[in-house]
């Protein structure tokens, strides 16, 4: 049985870990918005978001906007993210979120070792621990499932579409703000 990070750690802890790994200013800006929203909800509800069970009940107390984001995630309409109900055809439907913008290269040697099951001590002994991150709760890296057709093709198509903006510049933030202001009048 495998665990997703939201089952073993609270949202505040997940945000802190993300803030240590994100480098793009857009991603950090989004993370800071999420932190502010969590803080607002904490203040309003006095709910303990640092509890691992917080994600289970989050939808019960969430605002309509957060529920909308979750629905978009579940329906594969949230750009940059891909929701997997399960990683095996017969496996648990715990749910996993693929971060499509978090592109990582895994050396062949490491990929083969992970496929067999790699402990943290083995990774350190081989000098490859900088290529992989182990959590405090788990000291072993191993595959958690296998994506099969047609899911794997849909993930690849979604990933390809995310980065297929060849030569198209981002729209100016000031223009976006102007249009939003105009729209809200």
Biotite code that builds the C-alpha atoms (Angstrom):
import biotite.structure as struc

atoms = struc.array([
    struc.Atom([0.000, 0.000, 0.000], chain_id="A", res_id=1, res_name="UNK", atom_name="CA", element="C"),
    struc.Atom([1.330, 3.437, -0.859], chain_id="A", res_id=2, res_name="UNK", atom_name="CA", element="C"),
    struc.Atom([0.542, 6.807, 0.679], chain_id="A", res_id=3, res_name="UNK", atom_name="CA", element="C"),
    struc.Atom([0.216, 10.181, -0.953], chain_id="A", res_id=4, res_name="UNK", atom_name="CA", element="C"),
    struc.Atom([1.830, 13.139, 0.811], chain_id="A", res_id=5, res_name="UNK", atom_name="CA", element="C"),
    struc.Atom([-1.566, 14.648, 1.670], chain_id="A", res_id=6, res_name="UNK", atom_name="CA", element="C"),
    struc.Atom([-2.425, 11.535, 3.682], chain_id="A", res_id=7, res_name="UNK", atom_name="CA", element="C"),
    struc.Atom([0.713, 11.685, 5.799], chain_id="A", res_id=8, res_name="UNK", atom_name="CA", element="C"),
    struc.Atom([1.268, 15.428, 6.237], chain_id="A", res_id=9, res_name="UNK", atom_name="CA", element="C"),
    struc.Atom([-0.886, 18.505, 6.772], chain_id="A", res_id=10, res_name="UNK", atom_name="CA", element="C"),
    struc.Atom([-1.437, 21.196, 4.143], chain_id="A", res_id=11, res_name="UNK", atom_name="CA", element="C"),
    struc.Atom([0.814, 23.732, 5.870], chain_id="A", res_id=12, res_name="UNK", atom_name="CA", element="C"),
    struc.Atom([3.657, 21.198, 5.903], chain_id="A", res_id=13, res_name="UNK", atom_name="CA", element="C"),
    struc.Atom([3.109, 20.380, 2.218], chain_id="A", res_id=14, res_name="UNK", atom_name="CA", element="C"),
    struc.Atom([3.190, 24.108, 1.372], chain_id="A", res_id=15, res_name="UNK", atom_name="CA", element="C"),
    struc.Atom([6.440, 24.564, 3.309], chain_id="A", res_id=16, res_name="UNK", atom_name="CA", element="C"),
    struc.Atom([8.077, 21.659, 1.472], chain_id="A", res_id=17, res_name="UNK", atom_name="CA", element="C"),
    struc.Atom([6.873, 23.005, -1.872], chain_id="A", res_id=18, res_name="UNK", atom_name="CA", element="C"),
    struc.Atom([8.273, 26.453, -1.079], chain_id="A", res_id=19, res_name="UNK", atom_name="CA", element="C"),
    struc.Atom([11.720, 24.870, -0.629], chain_id="A", res_id=20, res_name="UNK", atom_name="CA", element="C"),
    struc.Atom([11.628, 23.172, -4.046], chain_id="A", res_id=21, res_name="UNK", atom_name="CA", element="C"),
    struc.Atom([9.896, 25.723, -6.283], chain_id="A", res_id=22, res_name="UNK", atom_name="CA", element="C"),
    struc.Atom([12.093, 28.123, -8.198], chain_id="A", res_id=23, res_name="UNK", atom_name="CA", element="C"),
    struc.Atom([9.855, 29.846, -10.753], chain_id="A", res_id=24, res_name="UNK", atom_name="CA", element="C"),
    struc.Atom([8.360, 33.116, -9.577], chain_id="A", res_id=25, res_name="UNK", atom_name="CA", element="C"),
    struc.Atom([4.914, 32.207, -10.986], chain_id="A", res_id=26, res_name="UNK", atom_name="CA", element="C"),
    struc.Atom([4.878, 28.966, -8.981], chain_id="A", res_id=27, res_name="UNK", atom_name="CA", element="C"),
    struc.Atom([6.006, 30.757, -5.813], chain_id="A", res_id=28, res_name="UNK", atom_name="CA", element="C"),
    struc.Atom([3.333, 33.409, -6.346], chain_id="A", res_id=29, res_name="UNK", atom_name="CA", element="C"),
    struc.Atom([0.646, 30.690, -6.636], chain_id="A", res_id=30, res_name="UNK", atom_name="CA", element="C"),
    struc.Atom([1.994, 28.954, -3.535], chain_id="A", res_id=31, res_name="UNK", atom_name="CA", element="C"),
    struc.Atom([1.918, 32.210, -1.564], chain_id="A", res_id=32, res_name="UNK", atom_name="CA", element="C"),
    struc.Atom([-1.706, 32.721, -2.648], chain_id="A", res_id=33, res_name="UNK", atom_name="CA", element="C"),
    struc.Atom([-2.526, 29.217, -1.406], chain_id="A", res_id=34, res_name="UNK", atom_name="CA", element="C"),
    struc.Atom([-0.775, 29.899, 1.912], chain_id="A", res_id=35, res_name="UNK", atom_name="CA", element="C"),
    struc.Atom([-2.790, 33.117, 2.319], chain_id="A", res_id=36, res_name="UNK", atom_name="CA", element="C"),
    struc.Atom([-6.037, 31.279, 1.536], chain_id="A", res_id=37, res_name="UNK", atom_name="CA", element="C"),
    struc.Atom([-5.190, 28.545, 4.049], chain_id="A", res_id=38, res_name="UNK", atom_name="CA", element="C"),
    struc.Atom([-4.442, 31.184, 6.669], chain_id="A", res_id=39, res_name="UNK", atom_name="CA", element="C"),
    struc.Atom([-7.760, 32.913, 5.937], chain_id="A", res_id=40, res_name="UNK", atom_name="CA", element="C"),
    struc.Atom([-9.672, 29.656, 6.255], chain_id="A", res_id=41, res_name="UNK", atom_name="CA", element="C"),
    struc.Atom([-7.752, 28.818, 9.453], chain_id="A", res_id=42, res_name="UNK", atom_name="CA", element="C"),
    struc.Atom([-8.763, 32.137, 10.923], chain_id="A", res_id=43, res_name="UNK", atom_name="CA", element="C"),
    struc.Atom([-12.407, 31.810, 9.896], chain_id="A", res_id=44, res_name="UNK", atom_name="CA", element="C"),
    struc.Atom([-12.900, 28.202, 10.890], chain_id="A", res_id=45, res_name="UNK", atom_name="CA", element="C"),
    struc.Atom([-10.230, 27.755, 13.567], chain_id="A", res_id=46, res_name="UNK", atom_name="CA", element="C"),
    struc.Atom([-9.560, 24.408, 11.900], chain_id="A", res_id=47, res_name="UNK", atom_name="CA", element="C"),
    struc.Atom([-6.298, 22.503, 12.413], chain_id="A", res_id=48, res_name="UNK", atom_name="CA", element="C"),
    struc.Atom([-4.868, 22.315, 8.880], chain_id="A", res_id=49, res_name="UNK", atom_name="CA", element="C"),
    struc.Atom([-1.645, 20.762, 10.146], chain_id="A", res_id=50, res_name="UNK", atom_name="CA", element="C"),
    struc.Atom([-3.462, 17.513, 10.911], chain_id="A", res_id=51, res_name="UNK", atom_name="CA", element="C"),
    struc.Atom([-3.116, 14.751, 8.283], chain_id="A", res_id=52, res_name="UNK", atom_name="CA", element="C"),
    struc.Atom([-6.896, 14.343, 8.352], chain_id="A", res_id=53, res_name="UNK", atom_name="CA", element="C"),
    struc.Atom([-7.356, 17.965, 7.254], chain_id="A", res_id=54, res_name="UNK", atom_name="CA", element="C"),
    struc.Atom([-7.425, 17.114, 3.557], chain_id="A", res_id=55, res_name="UNK", atom_name="CA", element="C"),
    struc.Atom([-10.197, 14.600, 4.125], chain_id="A", res_id=56, res_name="UNK", atom_name="CA", element="C"),
    struc.Atom([-12.547, 17.202, 5.563], chain_id="A", res_id=57, res_name="UNK", atom_name="CA", element="C"),
    struc.Atom([-11.295, 20.183, 3.574], chain_id="A", res_id=58, res_name="UNK", atom_name="CA", element="C"),
    struc.Atom([-14.025, 19.824, 0.969], chain_id="A", res_id=59, res_name="UNK", atom_name="CA", element="C"),
    struc.Atom([-16.656, 19.853, 3.732], chain_id="A", res_id=60, res_name="UNK", atom_name="CA", element="C"),
    struc.Atom([-15.635, 23.347, 4.837], chain_id="A", res_id=61, res_name="UNK", atom_name="CA", element="C"),
    struc.Atom([-14.183, 24.644, 1.565], chain_id="A", res_id=62, res_name="UNK", atom_name="CA", element="C"),
    struc.Atom([-15.433, 27.657, -0.263], chain_id="A", res_id=63, res_name="UNK", atom_name="CA", element="C"),
    struc.Atom([-17.218, 27.224, -3.611], chain_id="A", res_id=64, res_name="UNK", atom_name="CA", element="C"),
    struc.Atom([-14.071, 28.407, -5.408], chain_id="A", res_id=65, res_name="UNK", atom_name="CA", element="C"),
    struc.Atom([-11.958, 25.626, -3.897], chain_id="A", res_id=66, res_name="UNK", atom_name="CA", element="C"),
    struc.Atom([-14.612, 23.047, -4.733], chain_id="A", res_id=67, res_name="UNK", atom_name="CA", element="C"),
    struc.Atom([-14.596, 24.349, -8.297], chain_id="A", res_id=68, res_name="UNK", atom_name="CA", element="C"),
    struc.Atom([-10.809, 23.919, -8.496], chain_id="A", res_id=69, res_name="UNK", atom_name="CA", element="C"),
    struc.Atom([-11.121, 20.352, -7.200], chain_id="A", res_id=70, res_name="UNK", atom_name="CA", element="C"),
    struc.Atom([-13.821, 19.552, -9.773], chain_id="A", res_id=71, res_name="UNK", atom_name="CA", element="C"),
    struc.Atom([-11.608, 20.992, -12.518], chain_id="A", res_id=72, res_name="UNK", atom_name="CA", element="C"),
    struc.Atom([-8.701, 18.870, -11.235], chain_id="A", res_id=73, res_name="UNK", atom_name="CA", element="C"),
    struc.Atom([-10.793, 15.691, -11.164], chain_id="A", res_id=74, res_name="UNK", atom_name="CA", element="C"),
    struc.Atom([-12.085, 16.380, -14.704], chain_id="A", res_id=75, res_name="UNK", atom_name="CA", element="C"),
    struc.Atom([-8.574, 17.131, -16.066], chain_id="A", res_id=76, res_name="UNK", atom_name="CA", element="C"),
    struc.Atom([-9.413, 20.778, -16.701], chain_id="A", res_id=77, res_name="UNK", atom_name="CA", element="C"),
    struc.Atom([-6.760, 22.304, -14.436], chain_id="A", res_id=78, res_name="UNK", atom_name="CA", element="C"),
    struc.Atom([-3.730, 23.147, -16.542], chain_id="A", res_id=79, res_name="UNK", atom_name="CA", element="C"),
    struc.Atom([-0.431, 21.794, -15.254], chain_id="A", res_id=80, res_name="UNK", atom_name="CA", element="C"),
    struc.Atom([-2.013, 19.092, -13.081], chain_id="A", res_id=81, res_name="UNK", atom_name="CA", element="C"),
    struc.Atom([-3.323, 15.622, -13.852], chain_id="A", res_id=82, res_name="UNK", atom_name="CA", element="C"),
    struc.Atom([-5.463, 13.639, -11.419], chain_id="A", res_id=83, res_name="UNK", atom_name="CA", element="C"),
    struc.Atom([-5.090, 9.867, -11.248], chain_id="A", res_id=84, res_name="UNK", atom_name="CA", element="C"),
    struc.Atom([-7.758, 8.044, -9.305], chain_id="A", res_id=85, res_name="UNK", atom_name="CA", element="C"),
    struc.Atom([-5.413, 5.080, -8.941], chain_id="A", res_id=86, res_name="UNK", atom_name="CA", element="C"),
    struc.Atom([-2.118, 3.824, -10.322], chain_id="A", res_id=87, res_name="UNK", atom_name="CA", element="C"),
    struc.Atom([-3.184, 0.237, -10.896], chain_id="A", res_id=88, res_name="UNK", atom_name="CA", element="C"),
    struc.Atom([-6.312, -1.011, -12.649], chain_id="A", res_id=89, res_name="UNK", atom_name="CA", element="C"),
    struc.Atom([-7.244, -2.993, -9.534], chain_id="A", res_id=90, res_name="UNK", atom_name="CA", element="C"),
    struc.Atom([-5.517, -0.754, -6.962], chain_id="A", res_id=91, res_name="UNK", atom_name="CA", element="C"),
    struc.Atom([-6.811, 1.547, -4.269], chain_id="A", res_id=92, res_name="UNK", atom_name="CA", element="C"),
    struc.Atom([-8.481, 4.726, -5.512], chain_id="A", res_id=93, res_name="UNK", atom_name="CA", element="C"),
    struc.Atom([-6.463, 6.877, -3.105], chain_id="A", res_id=94, res_name="UNK", atom_name="CA", element="C"),
    struc.Atom([-5.902, 9.536, -5.739], chain_id="A", res_id=95, res_name="UNK", atom_name="CA", element="C"),
    struc.Atom([-2.672, 11.069, -6.980], chain_id="A", res_id=96, res_name="UNK", atom_name="CA", element="C"),
    struc.Atom([-1.921, 14.424, -8.593], chain_id="A", res_id=97, res_name="UNK", atom_name="CA", element="C"),
    struc.Atom([0.742, 14.584, -11.286], chain_id="A", res_id=98, res_name="UNK", atom_name="CA", element="C"),
    struc.Atom([2.548, 17.922, -11.324], chain_id="A", res_id=99, res_name="UNK", atom_name="CA", element="C"),
    struc.Atom([3.108, 18.211, -15.061], chain_id="A", res_id=100, res_name="UNK", atom_name="CA", element="C"),
    struc.Atom([5.294, 21.310, -14.741], chain_id="A", res_id=101, res_name="UNK", atom_name="CA", element="C"),
    struc.Atom([7.685, 19.501, -12.376], chain_id="A", res_id=102, res_name="UNK", atom_name="CA", element="C"),
    struc.Atom([9.807, 17.882, -15.063], chain_id="A", res_id=103, res_name="UNK", atom_name="CA", element="C"),
    struc.Atom([12.583, 15.701, -13.696], chain_id="A", res_id=104, res_name="UNK", atom_name="CA", element="C"),
    struc.Atom([15.267, 13.667, -15.410], chain_id="A", res_id=105, res_name="UNK", atom_name="CA", element="C"),
    struc.Atom([16.086, 10.336, -13.817], chain_id="A", res_id=106, res_name="UNK", atom_name="CA", element="C"),
    struc.Atom([19.403, 8.676, -14.775], chain_id="A", res_id=107, res_name="UNK", atom_name="CA", element="C"),
    struc.Atom([19.004, 5.176, -16.251], chain_id="A", res_id=108, res_name="UNK", atom_name="CA", element="C"),
    struc.Atom([20.995, 3.606, -13.401], chain_id="A", res_id=109, res_name="UNK", atom_name="CA", element="C"),
    struc.Atom([18.738, 5.170, -10.777], chain_id="A", res_id=110, res_name="UNK", atom_name="CA", element="C"),
    struc.Atom([15.557, 4.281, -12.660], chain_id="A", res_id=111, res_name="UNK", atom_name="CA", element="C"),
    struc.Atom([16.548, 0.601, -12.722], chain_id="A", res_id=112, res_name="UNK", atom_name="CA", element="C"),
    struc.Atom([17.417, 0.637, -9.006], chain_id="A", res_id=113, res_name="UNK", atom_name="CA", element="C"),
    struc.Atom([14.087, 2.269, -8.087], chain_id="A", res_id=114, res_name="UNK", atom_name="CA", element="C"),
    struc.Atom([12.243, -0.334, -10.177], chain_id="A", res_id=115, res_name="UNK", atom_name="CA", element="C"),
    struc.Atom([13.821, -3.014, -7.966], chain_id="A", res_id=116, res_name="UNK", atom_name="CA", element="C"),
    struc.Atom([13.335, -1.055, -4.727], chain_id="A", res_id=117, res_name="UNK", atom_name="CA", element="C"),
    struc.Atom([16.062, 1.269, -3.440], chain_id="A", res_id=118, res_name="UNK", atom_name="CA", element="C"),
    struc.Atom([16.687, 2.085, 0.207], chain_id="A", res_id=119, res_name="UNK", atom_name="CA", element="C"),
    struc.Atom([17.993, 5.440, 1.378], chain_id="A", res_id=120, res_name="UNK", atom_name="CA", element="C"),
    struc.Atom([21.167, 3.794, 2.727], chain_id="A", res_id=121, res_name="UNK", atom_name="CA", element="C"),
    struc.Atom([21.832, 2.116, -0.641], chain_id="A", res_id=122, res_name="UNK", atom_name="CA", element="C"),
    struc.Atom([21.382, 5.456, -2.441], chain_id="A", res_id=123, res_name="UNK", atom_name="CA", element="C"),
    struc.Atom([23.857, 7.137, -0.067], chain_id="A", res_id=124, res_name="UNK", atom_name="CA", element="C"),
    struc.Atom([26.388, 4.325, -0.450], chain_id="A", res_id=125, res_name="UNK", atom_name="CA", element="C"),
    struc.Atom([26.242, 4.718, -4.256], chain_id="A", res_id=126, res_name="UNK", atom_name="CA", element="C"),
    struc.Atom([26.493, 8.501, -4.083], chain_id="A", res_id=127, res_name="UNK", atom_name="CA", element="C"),
    struc.Atom([23.197, 9.028, -5.932], chain_id="A", res_id=128, res_name="UNK", atom_name="CA", element="C"),
    struc.Atom([21.059, 10.348, -3.073], chain_id="A", res_id=129, res_name="UNK", atom_name="CA", element="C"),
    struc.Atom([21.038, 13.842, -4.633], chain_id="A", res_id=130, res_name="UNK", atom_name="CA", element="C"),
    struc.Atom([18.886, 12.488, -7.498], chain_id="A", res_id=131, res_name="UNK", atom_name="CA", element="C"),
    struc.Atom([16.064, 11.290, -5.251], chain_id="A", res_id=132, res_name="UNK", atom_name="CA", element="C"),
    struc.Atom([14.278, 12.547, -2.164], chain_id="A", res_id=133, res_name="UNK", atom_name="CA", element="C"),
    struc.Atom([13.210, 10.267, 0.664], chain_id="A", res_id=134, res_name="UNK", atom_name="CA", element="C"),
    struc.Atom([10.578, 11.353, 3.177], chain_id="A", res_id=135, res_name="UNK", atom_name="CA", element="C"),
    struc.Atom([10.909, 11.003, 6.932], chain_id="A", res_id=136, res_name="UNK", atom_name="CA", element="C"),
    struc.Atom([8.231, 8.279, 6.937], chain_id="A", res_id=137, res_name="UNK", atom_name="CA", element="C"),
    struc.Atom([9.646, 6.182, 4.080], chain_id="A", res_id=138, res_name="UNK", atom_name="CA", element="C"),
    struc.Atom([13.260, 5.178, 3.523], chain_id="A", res_id=139, res_name="UNK", atom_name="CA", element="C"),
    struc.Atom([12.643, 3.238, 0.326], chain_id="A", res_id=140, res_name="UNK", atom_name="CA", element="C"),
    struc.Atom([11.925, 4.301, -3.242], chain_id="A", res_id=141, res_name="UNK", atom_name="CA", element="C"),
    struc.Atom([9.879, 1.974, -5.424], chain_id="A", res_id=142, res_name="UNK", atom_name="CA", element="C"),
    struc.Atom([7.238, 2.144, -8.155], chain_id="A", res_id=143, res_name="UNK", atom_name="CA", element="C"),
    struc.Atom([3.755, 2.718, -6.785], chain_id="A", res_id=144, res_name="UNK", atom_name="CA", element="C"),
    struc.Atom([1.940, 1.506, -9.861], chain_id="A", res_id=145, res_name="UNK", atom_name="CA", element="C"),
    struc.Atom([1.806, 1.239, -13.602], chain_id="A", res_id=146, res_name="UNK", atom_name="CA", element="C"),
    struc.Atom([-0.096, 3.516, -15.942], chain_id="A", res_id=147, res_name="UNK", atom_name="CA", element="C"),
    struc.Atom([-1.838, 1.568, -18.664], chain_id="A", res_id=148, res_name="UNK", atom_name="CA", element="C"),
    struc.Atom([-3.584, 2.477, -21.891], chain_id="A", res_id=149, res_name="UNK", atom_name="CA", element="C"),
    struc.Atom([-5.503, 4.724, -22.472], chain_id="A", res_id=150, res_name="UNK", atom_name="CA", element="C"),
    struc.Atom([-4.466, 6.625, -19.311], chain_id="A", res_id=151, res_name="UNK", atom_name="CA", element="C"),
    struc.Atom([-0.765, 6.801, -20.239], chain_id="A", res_id=152, res_name="UNK", atom_name="CA", element="C"),
    struc.Atom([-1.609, 8.241, -23.676], chain_id="A", res_id=153, res_name="UNK", atom_name="CA", element="C"),
    struc.Atom([-3.892, 10.852, -22.112], chain_id="A", res_id=154, res_name="UNK", atom_name="CA", element="C"),
    struc.Atom([-1.183, 11.876, -19.623], chain_id="A", res_id=155, res_name="UNK", atom_name="CA", element="C"),
    struc.Atom([1.343, 12.210, -22.475], chain_id="A", res_id=156, res_name="UNK", atom_name="CA", element="C"),
    struc.Atom([-1.111, 14.224, -24.595], chain_id="A", res_id=157, res_name="UNK", atom_name="CA", element="C"),
    struc.Atom([-1.924, 16.538, -21.682], chain_id="A", res_id=158, res_name="UNK", atom_name="CA", element="C"),
    struc.Atom([1.789, 17.033, -20.966], chain_id="A", res_id=159, res_name="UNK", atom_name="CA", element="C"),
    struc.Atom([2.552, 17.776, -24.634], chain_id="A", res_id=160, res_name="UNK", atom_name="CA", element="C"),
    struc.Atom([-0.286, 20.302, -24.889], chain_id="A", res_id=161, res_name="UNK", atom_name="CA", element="C"),
    struc.Atom([0.961, 22.086, -21.779], chain_id="A", res_id=162, res_name="UNK", atom_name="CA", element="C"),
    struc.Atom([4.281, 22.964, -23.429], chain_id="A", res_id=163, res_name="UNK", atom_name="CA", element="C"),
    struc.Atom([3.164, 23.415, -27.043], chain_id="A", res_id=164, res_name="UNK", atom_name="CA", element="C"),
    struc.Atom([3.110, 27.240, -27.079], chain_id="A", res_id=165, res_name="UNK", atom_name="CA", element="C"),
    struc.Atom([6.029, 27.628, -29.450], chain_id="A", res_id=166, res_name="UNK", atom_name="CA", element="C"),
    struc.Atom([6.698, 31.310, -30.088], chain_id="A", res_id=167, res_name="UNK", atom_name="CA", element="C"),
    struc.Atom([3.626, 32.604, -28.231], chain_id="A", res_id=168, res_name="UNK", atom_name="CA", element="C"),
    struc.Atom([4.394, 35.158, -25.536], chain_id="A", res_id=169, res_name="UNK", atom_name="CA", element="C"),
    struc.Atom([2.482, 35.447, -22.274], chain_id="A", res_id=170, res_name="UNK", atom_name="CA", element="C"),
    struc.Atom([-0.191, 38.138, -22.137], chain_id="A", res_id=171, res_name="UNK", atom_name="CA", element="C"),
    struc.Atom([0.950, 41.244, -20.250], chain_id="A", res_id=172, res_name="UNK", atom_name="CA", element="C"),
    struc.Atom([-0.212, 41.273, -16.590], chain_id="A", res_id=173, res_name="UNK", atom_name="CA", element="C"),
    struc.Atom([-1.279, 44.924, -16.836], chain_id="A", res_id=174, res_name="UNK", atom_name="CA", element="C"),
    struc.Atom([-3.485, 44.122, -19.824], chain_id="A", res_id=175, res_name="UNK", atom_name="CA", element="C"),
    struc.Atom([-5.060, 41.229, -17.917], chain_id="A", res_id=176, res_name="UNK", atom_name="CA", element="C"),
    struc.Atom([-5.771, 43.488, -14.920], chain_id="A", res_id=177, res_name="UNK", atom_name="CA", element="C"),
    struc.Atom([-7.257, 46.125, -17.249], chain_id="A", res_id=178, res_name="UNK", atom_name="CA", element="C"),
    struc.Atom([-9.572, 43.569, -18.850], chain_id="A", res_id=179, res_name="UNK", atom_name="CA", element="C"),
    struc.Atom([-10.612, 42.126, -15.484], chain_id="A", res_id=180, res_name="UNK", atom_name="CA", element="C"),
    struc.Atom([-11.424, 45.611, -14.201], chain_id="A", res_id=181, res_name="UNK", atom_name="CA", element="C"),
    struc.Atom([-13.367, 46.358, -17.372], chain_id="A", res_id=182, res_name="UNK", atom_name="CA", element="C"),
    struc.Atom([-15.240, 43.055, -17.090], chain_id="A", res_id=183, res_name="UNK", atom_name="CA", element="C"),
    struc.Atom([-16.262, 43.648, -13.468], chain_id="A", res_id=184, res_name="UNK", atom_name="CA", element="C"),
    struc.Atom([-17.790, 47.068, -14.214], chain_id="A", res_id=185, res_name="UNK", atom_name="CA", element="C"),
])
